[in-house]
Amino acid sequence: MDHLFERLRAELRRGVPTGDERGAEFASVRTLAERFWPVTAERDAGGGPKGIAKRVLRKLMRWYVEPMAGDQRVFNDAVLKLVDALSERADETGAARAHAERLLRELEERLVRVERRAPAGGAVSSAPTVAAQPRAAAVPDYFAYESRMRGSTESVRERQRVYVDDFRAAAPVLDIGCGRGELLSLLRDAGIEARGIDADADMVAYAQGEGLDVQQADLAEHLDSLPDGELGGIFMAQVVEHLPPGVLVHTFELAAAKLRPGGVLVAETINPLSPIALRNYFADLTHAQPLVPETLELLARQCGFAETELRFLNEPAERLTELDDPVIAANVRRLNELLFAPLDYALVARTPAAAA
C-alpha cells in the first residue's frame, strides 16, 4: 500500500494541470490506483457475499484515499502558484540584470572613449564630425547613441563576422564608416589587410585605441583622393541610409572606380520591409532615407557594378505560432513574413572582372 501511495503522490506532483485537464489527470491516477488494489483483482458483478465484500472494501479504500488525494491537490496548487510567482520574479530579476549589464558595458565604452580622445594637435581633428551631409551633427553625442542603439562592440562584431569570408581575397579593404572598428578587428584577426575611415572624432579615437588603422575623413573626399583600382574591397555598415540621394550616387560611382576589377563592395543597411527595423531607422535623427533593397541594387548596377546580390540578415527572435489548421498556418506564415522580416540586408556588388 505504501508503494501505491508513493505512486499516487508522484503522479499528482507531475505538473498538475488546471480546469478540465485536472479531472482527466486525477482520473488517470485513480485508474492507476485501482490497478494496484488487490480488491479489484477479481471483479464479481454478482450479489453474493464475495461481490458485496469487494464493493464495500472498494468504497472504504476510496473513502480513505480520496481525502489524501484532495489534500495533495491543494498542496500541489499552492506549490505551483509559488513556483509561478518565483519564476515571474526570476524573469524580472534576469531582465533587470541584463539591463544593468548593458548599461555598464555602455558606460565602460564611453569612459574608454573619453580616455582615448586625442589631445590638441593629435591625429583626430577637434571637429566632432567631418561628414558633409546635412544633419550629421544632429545628435550631440553620437558615440553614446551608437552604444545604446546598436549595442556593444562584442555584439556588433558578432553580427559582422559573416562578412569576413567576403574579403579574404579582397585586400586591401577600406571600411567606410568603420565606427568602433568591429569589422576591422575581425579582418585583422583573419590576417586581411584593412583600414578604416569615419566622420566622427570619438569613433576614430576609440578605434585607434584598439590599435586599428583608422583616420577621420569624409567618405566622398577620401575616396576621391585614392588612385583608381587601389582597393580590393569596400565595406559600409549602416552608412548608406545616412546619405542624401546625390551623395549616395556619387559614393557608389567612386567606389566602383576605386575598386580593382572583380573588387567587392558590401553595403549593409536597415531593411525597410521590416516594421520592427523601421523603428530603429526613425530613432536616428541623422538618417536621410530608408532604402528598399531593389532600389539599392539597381543603383549599384547603374553606377558601374556588374554583379549584385542581396542578403537578408538578423531575423527577429519573436514569431507568431503556427497552428495545425493548414489555412490558418498559411496566414500565420504570411504574417510572420510581413511583421518579422529580417532587420537588415546587405548589398554585395562586384566590379567587372578584368578582360582575359
Sine and cosine of phi, psi and omega as CSV:
sin_phi,cos_phi,sin_psi,cos_psi,sin_omega,cos_omega
0.00,0.00,-0.63,0.78,0.04,-1.00
-0.86,0.51,-0.61,0.79,0.04,-1.00
-0.89,0.46,-0.63,0.77,0.02,-1.00
-0.88,0.47,-0.74,0.68,-0.02,-1.00
-0.89,0.45,-0.60,0.80,0.05,-1.00
-0.90,0.44,-0.65,0.76,0.05,-1.00
-0.90,0.44,-0.65,0.76,0.03,-1.00
-0.88,0.48,-0.74,0.67,-0.01,-1.00
-0.88,0.47,-0.65,0.76,0.00,-1.00
-0.88,0.47,-0.68,0.74,0.00,-1.00
-0.92,0.39,-0.65,0.76,-0.03,-1.00
-0.94,0.33,-0.49,0.87,0.03,-1.00
-0.97,0.23,-0.30,0.95,-0.13,-0.99
-0.98,0.20,0.98,0.20,0.13,-0.99
0.81,0.58,0.90,0.44,-0.05,-1.00
-0.85,0.53,0.83,-0.56,0.01,-1.00
-0.98,0.20,-0.06,-1.00,-0.01,-1.00
-0.86,-0.52,0.22,-0.97,0.09,-1.00
0.91,0.42,-0.62,-0.79,-0.04,-1.00
-0.89,0.46,-0.50,0.87,-0.02,-1.00
-0.91,0.42,-0.50,0.86,0.00,-1.00
-0.90,0.44,-0.65,0.76,0.03,-1.00
-0.89,0.45,-0.66,0.75,0.03,-1.00
-0.90,0.43,-0.61,0.79,0.01,-1.00
-0.91,0.42,-0.70,0.71,-0.01,-1.00
-0.92,0.38,-0.58,0.81,0.04,-1.00
-0.88,0.48,-0.64,0.77,0.03,-1.00
-0.91,0.41,-0.57,0.82,0.05,-1.00
-0.92,0.39,-0.66,0.75,0.04,-1.00
-0.87,0.50,-0.67,0.74,0.03,-1.00
-0.88,0.48,-0.67,0.75,0.05,-1.00
-0.88,0.47,-0.67,0.74,-0.03,-1.00
-0.90,0.44,-0.68,0.73,-0.04,-1.00
-0.90,0.45,-0.49,0.87,0.03,-1.00
-0.92,0.40,-0.42,0.91,-0.04,-1.00
-1.00,-0.06,-0.28,0.96,-0.05,-1.00
-0.97,0.23,0.82,-0.57,0.00,-1.00
-0.87,0.50,-0.50,0.87,-0.08,-1.00
-0.92,0.39,-0.25,0.97,-0.01,-1.00
-0.98,-0.20,0.12,0.99,-0.02,-1.00
-0.90,0.43,-0.58,0.81,0.02,-1.00
-0.78,-0.63,0.92,-0.39,0.00,-1.00
-1.00,0.05,0.65,-0.76,0.03,-1.00
-0.70,-0.71,0.96,-0.29,-0.04,-1.00
-0.98,0.21,-0.11,0.99,-0.03,-1.00
-0.94,0.34,0.12,-0.99,-0.03,-1.00
-0.98,-0.21,0.27,0.96,-0.02,-1.00
-0.95,0.31,0.08,-1.00,0.00,-1.00
-0.84,0.54,-0.61,0.79,-0.02,-1.00
-0.91,0.42,-0.70,0.72,0.01,-1.00
-0.92,0.40,-0.65,0.76,0.01,-1.00
-0.89,0.45,-0.66,0.75,-0.01,-1.00
-0.89,0.45,-0.64,0.77,0.00,-1.00
-0.91,0.42,-0.68,0.73,-0.01,-1.00
-0.90,0.43,-0.64,0.77,0.01,-1.00
-0.90,0.43,-0.72,0.70,0.02,-1.00
-0.89,0.46,-0.63,0.78,0.00,-1.00
-0.89,0.46,-0.68,0.74,0.02,-1.00
-0.91,0.42,-0.63,0.78,0.02,-1.00
-0.90,0.44,-0.68,0.73,-0.01,-1.00
-0.91,0.43,-0.67,0.75,0.03,-1.00
-0.91,0.41,-0.63,0.78,0.05,-1.00
-0.87,0.49,-0.52,0.86,-0.03,-1.00
-0.99,0.13,-0.63,0.78,-0.13,-0.99
-0.99,0.11,-0.66,0.75,-0.14,-0.99
-0.88,0.47,-0.64,0.77,0.10,-0.99
-0.86,0.51,-0.62,0.78,0.04,-1.00
-0.90,0.44,-0.67,0.74,0.01,-1.00
-0.91,0.42,-0.61,0.79,0.06,-1.00
-0.89,0.46,-0.69,0.73,0.06,-1.00
-0.88,0.48,-0.62,0.79,0.01,-1.00
-0.91,0.42,-0.62,0.79,0.03,-1.00
-0.90,0.43,-0.68,0.73,0.04,-1.00
-0.87,0.50,-0.68,0.73,0.03,-1.00
-0.89,0.46,-0.71,0.70,-0.01,-1.00
-0.89,0.46,-0.66,0.75,0.02,-1.00
-0.87,0.49,-0.68,0.73,0.01,-1.00
-0.90,0.45,-0.68,0.74,0.01,-1.00
-0.90,0.45,-0.69,0.73,-0.02,-1.00
-0.90,0.44,-0.64,0.76,0.05,-1.00
-0.89,0.46,-0.65,0.76,0.03,-1.00
-0.91,0.42,-0.68,0.73,0.02,-1.00
-0.89,0.46,-0.67,0.74,0.03,-1.00
-0.88,0.48,-0.68,0.73,0.01,-1.00
-0.90,0.43,-0.68,0.73,0.02,-1.00
-0.91,0.42,-0.62,0.78,0.02,-1.00
-0.90,0.43,-0.67,0.74,0.02,-1.00
-0.90,0.44,-0.66,0.75,0.01,-1.00
-0.92,0.39,-0.60,0.80,0.04,-1.00
-0.90,0.43,-0.63,0.78,0.05,-1.00
-0.89,0.45,-0.69,0.73,0.01,-1.00
-0.90,0.44,-0.66,0.75,0.01,-1.00
-0.91,0.42,-0.66,0.75,0.02,-1.00
-0.90,0.45,-0.66,0.75,0.02,-1.00
-0.91,0.42,-0.66,0.75,0.02,-1.00
-0.91,0.42,-0.62,0.79,0.02,-1.00
-0.92,0.39,-0.68,0.74,0.03,-1.00
-0.88,0.47,-0.64,0.77,0.03,-1.00
-0.90,0.44,-0.68,0.73,0.01,-1.00
-0.90,0.43,-0.65,0.76,0.02,-1.00
-0.91,0.42,-0.62,0.78,0.02,-1.00
-0.91,0.42,-0.68,0.73,0.04,-1.00
-0.89,0.45,-0.61,0.79,0.01,-1.00
-0.90,0.44,-0.71,0.71,0.04,-1.00
-0.88,0.48,-0.67,0.74,0.00,-1.00
-0.88,0.47,-0.71,0.71,0.00,-1.00
-0.91,0.42,-0.62,0.79,0.04,-1.00
-0.88,0.47,-0.68,0.73,0.02,-1.00
-0.91,0.41,-0.61,0.79,0.00,-1.00
-0.93,0.36,-0.58,0.82,0.07,-1.00
-0.92,0.40,-0.67,0.74,0.05,-1.00
-0.88,0.48,-0.64,0.76,0.04,-1.00
-0.84,0.54,-0.71,0.71,-0.01,-1.00
-0.90,0.44,-0.66,0.76,0.00,-1.00
-0.91,0.42,-0.53,0.85,-0.10,-0.99
-1.00,-0.05,-0.06,1.00,0.03,-1.00
-0.84,0.54,0.77,-0.63,-0.09,-1.00
-0.93,0.38,0.66,-0.75,0.09,-1.00
-0.94,0.35,0.12,-0.99,0.02,-1.00
-0.83,0.55,0.73,-0.69,-0.02,-1.00
0.99,0.11,0.13,0.99,-0.01,-1.00
-0.98,0.19,-0.13,-0.99,-0.08,-1.00
-0.95,0.30,-0.36,0.93,-0.02,-1.00
-0.98,-0.22,0.69,-0.72,-0.03,-1.00
-0.93,0.36,0.29,-0.96,0.01,-1.00
-0.97,0.24,-0.24,0.97,0.01,-1.00
-0.94,0.33,0.74,-0.67,0.01,-1.00
-0.85,0.52,-0.61,0.79,0.03,-1.00
-0.55,-0.84,0.53,-0.85,0.06,-1.00
-0.91,-0.41,0.21,0.98,0.01,-1.00
-0.91,0.41,0.68,-0.74,-0.06,-1.00
-1.00,0.10,-0.35,0.94,-0.10,-0.99
-0.95,0.32,0.51,-0.86,0.02,-1.00
-0.87,0.50,0.44,-0.90,0.07,-1.00
0.93,0.37,0.16,0.99,-0.02,-1.00
-0.89,0.46,-0.51,0.86,-0.02,-1.00
-0.97,-0.26,0.41,0.91,-0.06,-1.00
-0.92,0.39,-0.54,0.84,-0.01,-1.00
-1.00,-0.06,0.84,-0.54,-0.06,-1.00
-0.85,0.52,-0.63,0.78,-0.02,-1.00
-0.77,-0.63,1.00,0.08,-0.09,-1.00
-0.94,0.34,-0.49,0.87,0.04,-1.00
-0.88,0.48,-0.71,0.70,0.03,-1.00
-0.90,0.44,-0.62,0.79,0.05,-1.00
-0.87,0.49,-0.73,0.69,0.00,-1.00
-0.88,0.47,-0.66,0.75,0.01,-1.00
-0.88,0.48,-0.60,0.80,-0.02,-1.00
-0.98,0.19,-0.73,0.69,-0.16,-0.99
-1.00,0.08,-0.60,0.80,-0.04,-1.00
-1.00,-0.04,-0.40,0.92,0.01,-1.00
0.96,-0.28,-0.03,-1.00,-0.04,-1.00
-0.95,0.32,0.27,-0.96,0.05,-1.00
-0.87,0.50,-0.57,0.82,0.00,-1.00
-0.90,0.43,-0.68,0.73,-0.02,-1.00
-0.93,0.37,-0.64,0.77,0.03,-1.00
-0.92,0.39,-0.66,0.75,0.01,-1.00
-0.87,0.49,-0.65,0.76,-0.01,-1.00
-0.92,0.40,-0.62,0.79,0.02,-1.00
-0.93,0.36,-0.52,0.85,-0.05,-1.00
-1.00,0.03,-0.07,1.00,-0.01,-1.00
-0.87,0.50,-0.45,0.89,-0.05,-1.00
-0.91,0.41,-0.27,0.96,-0.07,-1.00
-1.00,-0.05,-0.16,0.99,-0.09,-1.00
-0.85,0.52,-0.71,0.71,-0.05,-1.00
-0.89,0.45,-0.47,0.88,0.01,-1.00
-0.91,0.41,-0.38,0.92,-0.09,-1.00
-0.94,-0.35,0.14,0.99,-0.05,-1.00
-0.88,0.47,-0.55,0.84,0.02,-1.00
-0.92,-0.39,0.46,0.89,-0.11,-0.99
-0.83,-0.56,0.37,0.93,0.02,-1.00
-0.95,0.31,0.52,-0.85,-0.07,1.00
-0.98,0.19,0.50,-0.87,-0.04,-1.00
-0.94,-0.34,0.67,-0.74,0.12,-0.99
-0.93,-0.36,0.87,-0.50,0.06,-1.00
-1.00,-0.09,0.96,-0.29,-0.02,-1.00
-1.00,0.01,0.82,-0.57,-0.10,-0.99
0.95,0.30,0.75,0.67,-0.17,-0.99
-0.94,0.33,-0.22,0.98,0.02,-1.00
0.87,0.49,-0.77,-0.64,-0.04,-1.00
-0.99,0.10,0.04,1.00,0.11,-0.99
1.00,0.01,0.47,0.88,-0.06,-1.00
-0.89,0.46,-0.78,0.63,0.00,-1.00
-0.93,0.37,-0.61,0.79,-0.01,-1.00
-0.86,0.51,-0.63,0.78,0.03,-1.00
-0.92,0.38,-0.58,0.81,0.05,-1.00
-0.91,0.40,-0.69,0.73,0.01,-1.00
-0.92,0.40,-0.61,0.79,0.06,-1.00
-0.88,0.47,-0.69,0.72,0.02,-1.00
-0.89,0.45,-0.50,0.87,0.00,-1.00
-1.00,0.05,0.01,1.00,0.01,-1.00
0.97,0.25,0.45,0.89,-0.03,-1.00
-0.97,-0.26,0.81,-0.58,-0.01,-1.00
-0.91,0.41,0.79,-0.62,-0.04,-1.00
-0.39,-0.92,0.47,-0.88,0.11,-0.99
-0.61,-0.80,0.20,-0.98,-0.08,-1.00
-0.64,-0.77,0.33,-0.94,0.14,-0.99
-0.73,-0.68,0.47,-0.88,0.09,-1.00
-0.47,-0.88,0.55,-0.83,-0.01,-1.00
-0.98,0.21,-0.38,0.93,-0.10,-0.99
-1.00,0.01,0.79,-0.61,-0.07,-1.00
-0.90,0.43,-0.64,0.77,-0.02,-1.00
-0.93,0.37,-0.63,0.78,0.05,-1.00
-0.87,0.50,-0.70,0.71,-0.02,-1.00
-0.90,0.44,-0.71,0.71,0.00,-1.00
-0.88,0.48,-0.65,0.76,0.01,-1.00
-0.90,0.43,-0.74,0.68,-0.03,-1.00
-0.90,0.43,-0.63,0.78,0.05,-1.00
-0.89,0.45,-0.57,0.82,0.05,-1.00
-0.90,0.43,-0.34,0.94,0.08,-1.00
-1.00,0.07,0.06,1.00,-0.01,-1.00
0.98,0.19,0.39,0.92,-0.05,-1.00
-0.99,-0.13,0.47,-0.88,0.00,-1.00
-0.99,0.12,1.00,-0.06,-0.09,-1.00
-0.68,-0.73,0.61,-0.79,0.08,-1.00
-0.67,-0.74,0.39,-0.92,0.03,-1.00
-1.00,0.09,0.82,-0.57,-0.04,-1.00
-0.29,-0.96,0.46,-0.89,0.16,-0.99
-0.98,0.21,0.68,-0.73,-0.14,-0.99
-0.90,0.45,-0.69,0.72,-0.03,-1.00
-0.92,0.39,-0.68,0.73,0.02,-1.00
-0.90,0.44,-0.65,0.76,-0.03,-1.00
-0.93,0.37,-0.71,0.70,0.02,-1.00
-0.88,0.48,-0.65,0.76,-0.03,-1.00
-0.90,0.44,-0.45,0.89,-0.03,-1.00
-0.99,0.15,-0.19,0.98,-0.05,-1.00
-1.00,0.06,0.52,-0.85,0.12,-0.99
-0.91,0.40,0.52,-0.85,0.05,-1.00
-0.89,0.46,0.63,-0.77,0.07,-1.00
0.96,0.27,0.25,0.97,-0.06,-1.00
-0.97,0.23,-0.48,0.88,-0.14,-0.99
-0.98,-0.19,0.50,-0.87,0.13,-0.99
-0.99,-0.15,-0.45,0.90,-0.02,-1.00
-0.49,-0.87,0.51,-0.86,0.08,-1.00
-0.75,-0.66,0.72,-0.69,0.02,-1.00
-0.85,-0.53,0.72,-0.69,0.03,-1.00
-0.69,-0.73,0.98,-0.22,-0.01,-1.00
-0.98,-0.20,0.87,-0.49,0.04,-1.00
0.82,0.58,0.73,0.68,-0.01,-1.00
-0.89,-0.45,-0.72,0.70,-0.18,-0.98
-0.88,0.47,-0.48,0.88,0.00,-1.00
-0.95,0.32,-0.20,0.98,0.07,-1.00
-1.00,0.07,-0.22,0.97,-0.18,-0.98
-0.99,-0.12,0.78,-0.63,0.15,-0.99
-0.87,0.49,0.37,-0.93,-0.10,-0.99
-0.78,0.63,-0.73,0.68,-0.03,-1.00
-0.89,0.46,-0.67,0.74,0.02,-1.00
-0.92,0.38,-0.63,0.78,0.00,-1.00
-0.89,0.45,-0.72,0.69,0.01,-1.00
-0.88,0.47,-0.71,0.70,-0.01,-1.00
-0.89,0.45,-0.62,0.79,0.01,-1.00
-0.90,0.43,-0.69,0.73,0.01,-1.00
-0.91,0.41,-0.63,0.78,0.04,-1.00
-0.90,0.44,-0.68,0.73,0.03,-1.00
-0.91,0.41,-0.66,0.75,0.00,-1.00
-0.88,0.48,-0.69,0.72,0.01,-1.00
-0.89,0.46,-0.56,0.83,-0.02,-1.00
-0.97,0.24,-0.58,0.82,-0.09,-1.00
-1.00,0.10,-0.24,0.97,0.07,-1.00
-0.99,0.11,0.61,-0.79,0.07,-1.00
-0.96,0.28,0.22,-0.98,0.04,-1.00
-0.82,0.58,0.74,-0.68,-0.05,-1.00
0.98,0.19,0.11,0.99,0.03,-1.00
-0.93,0.36,0.35,-0.94,-0.12,-0.99
-0.85,-0.52,0.70,-0.72,0.15,-0.99
-0.92,-0.39,0.78,-0.62,0.10,-0.99
-0.88,-0.48,0.89,-0.45,0.00,-1.00
-0.86,-0.51,0.94,-0.34,0.02,-1.00
-0.99,-0.13,0.65,-0.76,0.01,-1.00
-0.47,-0.88,0.16,-0.99,0.02,-1.00
-0.92,0.38,0.63,-0.77,0.00,-1.00
-1.00,0.04,0.96,-0.28,-0.03,-1.00
-0.95,0.31,-0.12,0.99,0.07,-1.00
-0.98,0.17,-0.07,1.00,0.02,-1.00
-0.96,-0.27,0.89,-0.46,0.05,-1.00
-0.86,0.51,-0.58,0.82,0.01,-1.00
-0.92,0.39,-0.65,0.76,-0.01,-1.00
-0.92,0.39,-0.53,0.85,-0.01,-1.00
-0.89,0.45,-0.48,0.88,0.09,-1.00
-0.86,0.50,-0.71,0.71,0.02,-1.00
-0.91,0.41,-0.56,0.83,0.00,-1.00
-0.89,0.46,-0.78,0.63,-0.08,-1.00
-0.97,0.25,-0.18,0.98,0.05,-1.00
-0.96,0.28,-0.32,0.95,-0.05,-1.00
-0.98,-0.21,0.90,-0.44,-0.04,-1.00
-0.94,0.34,-0.25,0.97,-0.06,-1.00
-1.00,-0.03,0.02,1.00,0.03,-1.00
-0.96,0.27,0.60,-0.80,-0.01,-1.00
-1.00,-0.08,-0.76,0.65,0.06,-1.00
-0.26,-0.97,0.53,-0.85,0.14,-0.99
-0.96,0.28,0.49,-0.87,-0.08,-1.00
-0.86,-0.51,0.91,-0.42,0.07,-1.00
-0.90,0.44,0.67,-0.74,-0.08,-1.00
-0.79,0.62,-0.71,0.70,-0.04,-1.00
-0.91,0.42,-0.52,0.85,0.04,-1.00
-0.91,0.42,-0.73,0.68,-0.02,-1.00
-0.91,0.41,-0.62,0.79,0.02,-1.00
-0.91,0.42,-0.69,0.72,0.02,-1.00
-0.90,0.43,-0.65,0.76,0.00,-1.00
-0.88,0.47,-0.66,0.75,0.01,-1.00
-0.88,0.48,-0.67,0.74,0.00,-1.00
-0.92,0.39,-0.61,0.79,0.01,-1.00
-0.94,0.34,-0.36,0.93,-0.03,-1.00
-1.00,-0.08,0.06,1.00,0.13,-0.99
0.88,-0.47,0.03,1.00,0.04,-1.00
-1.00,0.06,0.64,-0.77,-0.11,-0.99
-1.00,-0.05,-0.56,0.83,-0.04,-1.00
-0.83,-0.56,0.66,-0.75,0.03,-1.00
-0.68,-0.73,0.50,-0.86,0.03,-1.00
-0.56,-0.83,0.62,-0.78,0.06,-1.00
-0.94,-0.35,0.76,-0.65,0.05,-1.00
-0.84,-0.55,0.80,-0.61,0.01,-1.00
-0.99,-0.14,0.73,-0.68,-0.21,-0.98
-0.74,-0.68,0.35,-0.94,0.17,-0.98
0.87,0.49,0.93,0.37,0.07,-1.00
-0.95,0.30,0.61,-0.79,0.04,-1.00
-0.90,0.44,0.48,-0.88,-0.01,-1.00
-0.95,0.30,-0.57,0.82,-0.06,-1.00
-0.98,0.21,0.61,-0.79,0.05,-1.00
-0.55,-0.84,0.48,-0.88,0.14,-0.99
-0.96,0.29,0.59,-0.80,-0.04,-1.00
-0.99,0.15,0.78,-0.63,0.04,-1.00
-0.99,0.16,0.66,-0.76,0.01,-1.00
-0.99,-0.14,0.12,-0.99,-0.07,-1.00
-0.95,0.31,-0.51,0.86,-0.02,-1.00
-0.88,0.48,0.83,-0.56,-0.10,-1.00
-0.89,0.46,-0.58,0.81,-0.01,-1.00
-0.94,0.35,-0.73,0.68,0.02,-1.00
-0.90,0.44,-0.66,0.75,-0.01,-1.00
-0.88,0.48,-0.64,0.77,0.01,-1.00
-0.91,0.42,-0.65,0.76,0.03,-1.00
-0.92,0.39,-0.62,0.78,0.02,-1.00
-0.91,0.42,-0.66,0.75,0.05,-1.00
-0.87,0.50,-0.65,0.76,0.02,-1.00
-0.91,0.42,-0.67,0.74,0.05,-1.00
-0.89,0.46,-0.64,0.77,0.04,-1.00
-0.88,0.48,-0.64,0.77,0.02,-1.00
-0.90,0.43,-0.60,0.80,-0.04,-1.00
-0.99,0.15,-0.69,0.72,-0.12,-0.99
-1.00,0.06,-0.50,0.86,-0.11,-0.99
-0.84,-0.55,0.70,0.72,0.06,-1.00
-0.92,0.39,0.34,-0.94,0.04,-1.00
-0.81,0.58,0.58,-0.82,-0.10,-1.00
-0.97,0.26,-0.46,0.89,-0.07,-1.00
-0.71,-0.70,0.26,-0.97,0.20,-0.98
-0.59,-0.81,0.36,-0.93,0.01,-1.00
-0.81,-0.58,0.74,-0.67,0.17,-0.98
-1.00,-0.02,0.83,-0.55,0.09,-1.00
-0.93,-0.37,0.92,-0.40,-0.08,-1.00
-0.82,-0.58,0.60,-0.80,-0.02,-1.00
-0.83,-0.56,0.59,-0.81,0.07,-1.00
-0.98,0.22,0.34,-0.94,-0.02,-1.00
-0.85,0.53,0.63,-0.78,0.02,-1.00
-0.93,0.36,0.38,-0.92,0.01,-1.00
-0.91,0.41,0.57,-0.82,0.04,-1.00
-0.91,0.41,0.64,-0.77,-0.03,-1.00
-0.94,0.35,0.00,0.00,0.00,0.00
